[in-house]
Amino acid sequence: MYIGNVHIKTGDDTMSVEAAYMVPHPPLIVPAVGRGQERAVSATAEAYRMAAEEIALLRPDTIVVTSPHAVMYRDYFHISPGTGASGDFGQFRAAQEKIDVRYDAEFTARLESLAGRDGFPAGTCGERQKSLDHGTMVPLYFVNEQYKEYRLVRIGLSGLSLAGHYRLGGYIQKTAKRLGRKTVLLASGDLSHYLKEEGPYGYRKEGPEYDRMIMDIMGEGDFARLSDFSEEFLEKAGECGHRSFMIMAGALDGCAVEARRLSYEGPFGVGYGICSYHVTGRKAEEEEKESEGQDGLDAYVRLARQSLETYIRTGRQMKMPGGLPEEMTERRAGAFVSLKKGGALRGCIGTIDGVHSSLAEEIMENAVSAGVRDPRFPPVEKEELAELAYSVDVLGDTEEIQGPEELDVKRYGVIVSRGWRRGLLLPNLEGVDTVEEQIAIARQKAGIGEHEPVKLERFEVVRHR
């Protein structure tokens, strides 16, 4: 069935997470709260109703809502327990407008179990406020106009890293699959709160910049770019939904989606954006076969993460798992494993040439070294594991060059050497914008003076993250 130009699947499908929506939560969009002000966000209301109509056609068993205003902890994701909850808009002078929901207790229990088995910090402990928050109620107000035959899973955000939120999304996807639930995810979150001087929070230049960037990214469904935002920039932009969007991206990992931008408005100085994502199948079969593991993660990143987490938790190096792509087990190559926490480097160790019998062993060993042997940082603690973002750079063959003019800071890494001293810098690094900077940093790493003659080599990498 079609709504506009979007094909809505109404029958059974192999994918359990069938659709997801980026949605805002301004209480005044509810007429009983807005008392006429809702007319200023009519495009948002219209897009909300379109999304609700699509959800009604999908007839999901379960709706998962991730909300910045649900119970939130610094180092833990709270999932609302019990069989149901209710709430109203009394704090916005509209107590007569009420929402009642039934929880999907089985989904919640399985999600908590899957996360707990991996030591991932998500569960039902610590319910401080049972009543529904407005970040949950506003989306459900529109859904309930069209469809009520669902059970809800309500999840709060956390102070953990963007990567941690993405991982939580993966557990949501896995839970939906294990239970065979037809699931829709609503990623509740407003955009910047700093769009206008006359707005309630004032103006910062990062506000409009964030909204432009996020609507481009989300409108295209280019979720990989969500992790490119630094924590400092997000704070300056005054957003409240980025982590919610990261969870949604994780829940759609490995899926081919049809992305559609439905609306964007910011009349009151706060950005409200709505985008829809309908799952059309898995990613291209060959791409998935070559790069992804069973849980949808890139096989290289998955191996690095498993290796470090096993070592931190057991003190022993992990044995090589089965089912890896042949290019990892039959090939030798240098590889760098980088760890980031909150957007900042937390460790990076690598090898220029392969020193182990396979690339897989290279990645496993360098992942552990990046976590516990990088002399610039203290060893990673068990409590940090959920906050780490991984990238694996596999180095191609090195090629001697005659001068800097043969380098491209985005495409090529560089090796600078003089005698036994040798320094390497990977390509396309944040904050390294010129070849001159690239060479200077590589010289510093090797302890080579600014004016000492050197041999230059270049190489390309395949980056997995």
Helices and strands as residue ranges (DSSP letters): E 2-3, E 6-7, E 17-23, G 27-29, H 31-34, G 37-41, H 42-58, E 62-67, E 77-78, E 84-89, G 90-92, E 94-102, H 105-117, E 122-123, H 134-146, E 151-156, H 162-179, E 183-188, H 206-220, G 223-228, H 231-237, H 242-251, E 255-265, E 272-282, H 285-291, H 299-314, H 326-329, E 335-341, E 344-350, H 359-372, G 382-387, E 388-395, E 399-401, G 404-406, E 413-418, E 421-425, H 435-446, E 455-459, E 461-464
